[in-house]
Amino acid sequence: MPAMRSNSTHVPRDFGQVTSAEANKNCARLVSNTFSAALRHRRVDQSPFDADQNAFDVAVCTYRERNPDVTEKEARQAVANIICRSL
């Protein structure tokens, strides 16, 4: 089968670049997914409070990996906001 070529002259100029808003959405999605996954994979002998705290701490670490210039306190607040918005 012959190769197909596009007749379109429109080429996205920002191909491969992520805007700040998209990066924030991606980070929020990652943090929310990380928190949910950590809750699902708690140890059997772990209390619900400890499981929640562990999941929150893992989400904070994930957030700080994406935003290394943010303080621990700011990261914890941002993660709390992300989790509350996803409920």
TITORSE-194314 format. One line per 2 residues: number of its first residue (from 0); their letters; for each residue x, y, z of N, C-alpha, C. Coordinates in Angstrom, 2 decimals, decimal comma. Each point is the difference from the previous one (the first is absolute). Layout:
// residues N
NUM> A> X Y Z X Y Z X Y Z | ... $
This chain:
// residues 87
0> MP> 0,84 -1,17 0,00 -0,84 1,17 0,00 0,90 1,24 0,00 | -0,29 0,97 -0,83 0,86 1,19 -0,07 -0,14 0,86 1,25 $
2> AM> 1,06 0,71 0,31 0,00 0,89 1,17 -0,96 1,16 -0,25 | -0,73 0,37 1,00 -0,97 1,10 -0,12 0,66 1,28 0,49 $
4> RS> -0,21 1,05 -0,70 0,52 1,31 0,39 -1,16 0,93 0,29 | 0,20 0,83 0,96 -1,03 0,97 0,34 0,10 1,20 -0,92 $
6> NS> -1,14 0,49 -0,42 -0,04 1,21 -0,82 -0,09 1,25 0,86 | -0,04 -0,19 1,28 -0,16 1,13 0,92 1,29 0,81 0,06 $
8> TH> -0,15 1,30 -0,04 1,16 0,88 0,13 0,18 0,47 1,43 | -0,98 -0,35 0,84 0,07 0,41 1,41 0,91 -0,97 0,76 $
10> VP> 1,05 0,52 0,55 0,91 -0,79 0,81 0,02 0,64 1,39 | -0,31 -0,77 1,03 0,02 0,59 1,34 1,40 0,51 0,34 $
12> RD> 0,07 1,23 0,40 1,30 0,61 0,32 0,53 -0,43 1,35 | -0,90 -0,37 0,90 0,44 -0,37 1,35 -0,03 -1,50 0,22 $
14> FG> 0,17 -0,76 -1,07 0,00 -1,45 0,11 1,07 -0,44 0,99 | -0,41 -0,77 0,99 0,94 -0,48 0,99 0,18 0,93 1,18 $
16> QV> -0,53 1,20 -0,07 0,12 0,93 1,11 -1,28 -0,05 0,83 | 0,15 0,11 1,28 -1,14 -0,04 0,90 -0,16 1,37 0,65 $
18> TS> -1,22 0,51 -0,04 -0,25 1,30 0,63 0,00 -0,16 1,52 | 0,08 1,09 0,68 0,00 -0,01 1,46 -1,30 -0,59 0,54 $
20> AE> -1,12 0,37 -0,61 -1,30 -0,52 0,45 -0,07 -1,51 -0,21 | 0,51 -0,49 -1,12 0,01 -1,44 -0,26 0,91 -0,72 0,99 $
22> AN> 1,15 0,60 0,31 0,92 -0,60 0,95 -0,64 -0,08 1,38 | -0,74 1,05 0,38 -0,68 -0,02 1,30 -1,08 -1,07 0,04 $
24> KN> -0,75 -0,14 -1,10 -1,03 -1,05 -0,08 0,63 -1,38 0,09 | 1,09 -0,19 -0,73 0,69 -1,29 0,02 0,52 -0,32 1,39 $
26> CA> 0,56 0,98 0,67 0,52 -0,19 1,35 -1,14 -0,34 0,96 | -1,11 0,72 -0,10 -1,16 -0,25 0,87 -0,54 -1,41 -0,23 $
28> RL> -0,07 -0,41 -1,26 -0,48 -1,35 -0,33 0,94 -1,05 0,57 | 1,30 0,22 -0,13 1,00 -0,93 0,51 -0,09 -0,10 1,52 $
30> VS> -0,12 1,13 0,67 -0,10 0,02 1,47 -1,26 -0,73 0,45 | -1,11 0,28 -0,65 -1,27 -0,65 0,35 0,08 -1,51 -0,22 $
32> NT> 0,57 -0,42 -1,11 0,15 -1,43 -0,28 0,94 -0,67 0,99 | 1,07 0,68 0,36 0,95 -0,53 0,97 -0,66 -0,18 1,36 $
34> FS> -0,76 1,00 0,42 -0,71 -0,07 1,28 -0,97 -1,18 0,00 | -0,78 -0,14 -1,06 -0,97 -1,09 -0,09 0,68 -1,37 -0,01 $
36> AA> 1,08 -0,11 -0,73 0,72 -1,27 -0,06 0,60 -0,37 1,35 | 0,54 0,99 0,71 0,57 -0,26 1,31 -1,08 -0,43 0,99 $
38> LR> -1,19 0,55 -0,12 -1,10 -0,43 0,87 -0,40 -1,45 -0,28 | 0,00 -0,38 -1,25 -0,39 -1,36 -0,37 1,02 -1,04 0,43 $
40> HR> 1,25 0,40 0,12 1,06 -0,96 0,29 0,53 0,12 1,43 | -0,89 0,23 0,91 0,44 0,09 1,40 0,25 -1,38 0,56 $
42> RV> 0,83 -0,05 1,03 0,28 -1,27 0,66 -1,23 -0,44 0,80 | -0,13 -1,29 0,16 -1,15 -0,57 0,71 -0,02 0,44 1,46 $
44> DQ> 1,16 0,07 0,61 0,08 0,34 1,42 0,04 1,51 0,26 | -0,15 0,79 -1,03 0,09 1,46 0,14 -1,36 0,58 0,35 $
46> SP> -0,01 0,92 0,96 -1,26 0,65 0,36 -0,44 0,93 -1,13 | -1,31 0,26 -0,09 -0,48 0,90 -1,07 0,66 1,38 0,05 $
48> FD> 0,23 0,53 1,21 0,64 1,31 0,11 1,42 -0,05 -0,56 | 0,75 -1,06 0,37 1,37 -0,13 -0,50 0,02 -0,18 -1,51 $
50> AD> -0,97 -0,74 -0,53 -0,08 -0,20 -1,45 -0,26 1,33 -0,70 | -0,92 0,80 0,54 -0,30 1,31 -0,59 1,22 0,91 0,06 $
52> QN> 0,67 0,00 1,15 1,18 0,86 0,16 1,11 -0,42 -0,95 | 0,20 -1,31 -0,13 1,02 -0,50 -0,92 -0,33 0,38 -1,45 $
54> AF> -1,25 -0,15 -0,38 -0,41 0,36 -1,36 0,22 1,49 -0,25 | -0,32 0,81 0,99 0,19 1,44 -0,12 1,49 0,33 -0,15 $
56> DV> 0,83 -0,63 0,82 1,45 0,24 -0,06 0,59 -0,40 -1,36 | -0,47 -1,11 -0,54 0,47 -0,44 -1,32 -0,43 1,02 -1,06 $
58> AV> -1,22 0,50 0,10 -0,49 1,00 -0,95 0,83 1,29 0,10 | 0,35 0,38 1,21 0,83 1,20 0,19 1,38 -0,20 -0,64 $
60> CT> 0,58 -1,16 0,18 1,30 -0,29 -0,64 -0,11 0,08 -1,52 | -1,09 -0,54 -0,52 -0,22 0,06 -1,45 -0,12 1,44 -0,47 $
62> YR> -0,74 0,81 0,75 -0,16 1,41 -0,36 1,34 0,72 0,02 | 0,80 -0,26 1,02 1,29 0,68 0,12 0,99 -0,46 -1,06 $
64> ER> -0,14 -1,22 -0,50 0,86 -0,44 -1,11 -0,28 0,83 -1,25 | -1,26 0,36 -0,20 -0,39 0,81 -1,15 0,23 1,48 0,23 $
66> NP> 0,06 0,42 1,27 0,16 1,41 0,36 1,08 0,12 1,08 | 1,25 -0,19 -0,36 1,08 -0,04 1,00 0,24 1,32 0,74 $
68> DV> -0,46 1,10 -0,55 0,24 1,30 0,63 -1,05 0,34 1,05 | -0,98 -0,87 0,20 -1,09 0,24 0,95 0,41 -0,54 1,37 $
70> TE> -0,34 0,75 1,05 0,30 -0,45 1,36 -0,92 -1,15 0,39 | 0,38 -0,71 1,03 -0,81 -1,12 0,51 -1,41 0,47 0,38 $
72> KE> -0,07 1,13 0,68 -1,30 0,53 0,42 -0,88 0,35 -1,20 | 0,58 0,65 -0,99 -0,75 0,35 -1,21 -0,44 -1,25 -0,76 $
74> AR> 0,86 -1,00 -0,05 -0,34 -1,24 -0,68 -1,15 -0,71 0,70 | 0,03 -0,03 1,33 -1,08 -0,64 0,75 -1,32 0,72 -0,23 $
76> QA> 0,02 1,31 -0,06 -1,22 0,77 -0,26 -0,50 -0,26 -1,42 | 0,91 -0,03 -0,95 -0,39 -0,25 -1,38 -0,60 -1,39 -0,18 $
78> VA> 0,60 -0,99 0,64 -0,53 -1,36 -0,08 -1,37 -0,08 0,67 | -0,16 0,64 1,13 -1,31 0,01 0,66 -1,05 0,62 -0,92 $
80> NI> 0,34 1,08 -0,68 -0,92 0,64 -0,94 -0,34 -0,93 -1,17 | 0,99 -0,68 -0,52 -0,22 -0,92 -1,12 -0,93 -1,12 0,42 $
82> IC> 0,25 -0,58 1,16 -0,81 -1,11 0,49 -1,44 0,47 0,25 | -0,15 1,16 0,61 -1,35 0,51 0,28 -0,76 0,29 -1,29 $
84> RS> 0,67 0,52 -1,01 -0,66 0,27 -1,28 -0,42 -1,27 -0,71 | 0,73 -1,09 0,26 -0,31 -1,25 -0,70 -1,13 -0,79 0,68 $
86> L> -0,42 0,44 1,17 -1,08 -0,72 0,71 -1,35 0,35 -0,54 $
